[in-house]
């Protein structure tokens, strides 16, 4: 039973983190792109590759998940 409780807490924490990330990303859509993000605009085409944004999100998620992982060990 204890393992199921830990699993439910972990699923809840990940759900909250994902919800916060979606909320923050939706707020970031109002901002301009970060330096390093690739934006190519053509006549009828826009290609956006947010490499800097993805790296920052990856670092933040890695830190958060490592902290959560240490909590459950």
N, C-alpha and C positions, 0 to 999 in steps of 0.2 A: 504494500500500500504506500509505503514511503516513496518508492521510486515513481509511482504514478503521480503523487503529489508534486515531486520535483519536476516531472515532465510537464505537468499542467502549469506550474509557475513559469517554466522556461517558455512554453508556448505563449503564455500571456505576456511575458516580457518582450518576446520577439514581435508579437502582434502590436504592442504599444510602440515599440521602436519603429516598426514599419509604418504605422499610422502617423507618427511624428515626421518620419522621412517624407512621406507623401505630402503632408501638410507643408513642410518646409520647401519641398520642391515646387509645390504650387505657388508658394509665395515668391520663390526665386524666378518664376516665369515673368514676374513684373520687372525684374532687374535686367540689366544688360548682361551679356555673357562675360565670364571671367577671362582674364588674359590667358592665352594658351588654348582656349577653346577654338575649334576650327569651324568657321562659318563661311560657306561659299554661296554667293548669291549670283544667279544667272537670270536671264530674262524671265523665264517661267518656272524657275526651279530654285529651291533653297535646300542646301545640305548643311546640317548642323551636327558636328561631332564634338560633344562637350568633354574632351579628354581631361582637362584640369578639374572640372566639376566631378567627374567619375573618380579621379584619384583622391580628391578630398573626401568624398562620400565613402570610398573604400577604407581610407585611414580611420575615419570616425567610426565606421561599423566594426572594424577590426578591434579597435580599442574597447568599444562598448561590449562586444561579444567576448573578448578576453576577460574583461572584468566580470561579466555574468558567468563565464566558464569557471573562473576561480571561486566564485561564490558556491557553485555546486560540487566542487571537489572536496 
